[in-house]
Amino acid sequence: MTLQFPALPNFTGYNAPMRTDCEILDLEVTGEIPAEIEGTWYRCGPDPRFAPKLGDDIYVNGDGVVSLFRFHRGRVEFRMRHVRTERFLAEREAGRALFGAYRNPFTDDPLVATVSGSSANTTAFFHAGRLFALKEDGLPYELDPDTLETRGTWDFKGRLTSKTVTAHPKIDPATGEWLLFGYEAGGLGSRDMVFGVVDKHGNLIREDWFEAPYTAMQHDFAVTQDYVIFMVFPTTADVERMREGGDHWVWERDKESWIGILPRHGSVDQLRWFKRPAAYSFHVGNAYNEGSMVYIDLCLSHRNAFPGIPDADGAPYNPEEAAPFLTRWSFDAQDPEQSFSSRQLSPIPGELPRVDGRVVAAKHRVIYYGGINPELPLNISGPIGPGSNLLVRVDVESGAVSALHLRDADSFQEPQLVPAADHEGYLLVVVDHHDRMLASVAILEAAHPEKGPVATIKLPIRLRDAFHGCWVASGASNGA
Ligand SMILES: [Fe+2]
């Protein structure tokens, strides 16, 4: 069989699969890397190894590839390696794609009937000295933090019973705990959910099961000091539809969103749900509570932002409806329906919100994210279509918004904050140079990204858009 990728948007241009495991030592640097940047930046994203079984595929179905930038005394090295998932190994053995439509096992080759289809492609995550690649439809894969070699799936020494773990874990900096949840935890299309807590040493100390009101794509959740909030937005799954070859996910605009509030230290019997109109959010920037008042800053759109997820009623994808805006939800956990309010925090649409890892679950002042100005040139890269043409900083207390636009041929990937002891720190961000088909890393003053890079790390290769990552300071046992 000839291996050839289709000439379609998810497989051409900047989205062309790289299919590369590599190491580049002593990257070229323009400017001086600040002395505070000592540690490793891990990232994870999709990169298909084989042409899609069904002729085309969505961006998020690519095989997981994890990369690292290691900073030491002003020098930087780079390493990138595919996660050897069960799926990767089975397809490698066959020399072709065996998995079909995204998370639809009824479209898979019978050869992989008992093989996990999870691609481990969403985030690189570091906790208690271990590095993981996470994807919300399967177990974590543990990787060697230096070589990025795959050690295998991780189920907390047999303690985890959920089949899934979110790719948006939270580390509470106050306790060192890893808080997690899983949806479709009992299997394909199930309403089963779990909430779990891993102590600072890496031991799973809590796993509670409960049911969602309906089966939905729950990509992220929110954690405060006293509450955990689950968000069931109407991107829904249906096994019968999958059995007929249909999509795992469709957007159902007629369904309500259900928001679940769990007292963090209480039992799941205390979980209560309240309803909101249909909306979607992929990512939460941060959340905190003051007494029973809960504040969640999230990127919110009127429909699922992914064009690859069709409307159940056949309506065409509307990019304006899908545009996410950073929004603050406030409500009193004692009476959420009556007290609920929603306020937009930035006029610039965008996604991939990040905060300083030291304020997760506590009050934050600043959020950084990738923004889109539709009046500036847009370049195709990543899951939504256009990549971010702005890097945005929002001071949620003062309301001040600042943004950086580099060249018209550039787009940004997800920013990563490197905190500093006595100032806001630095942002690391991969910049895609679409005219050169090369990438670089811009290092920016986090307080003033609009000033442009203080240093730039040049790569001799392109980097297909990753999703998420984490920073691990030298000698640290946890990431941020
Ligand atoms: Fe995500």
Residues whose N, C-alpha, C, O or C-beta is under 5 A from the ligand:
A	BS01	LIG	none
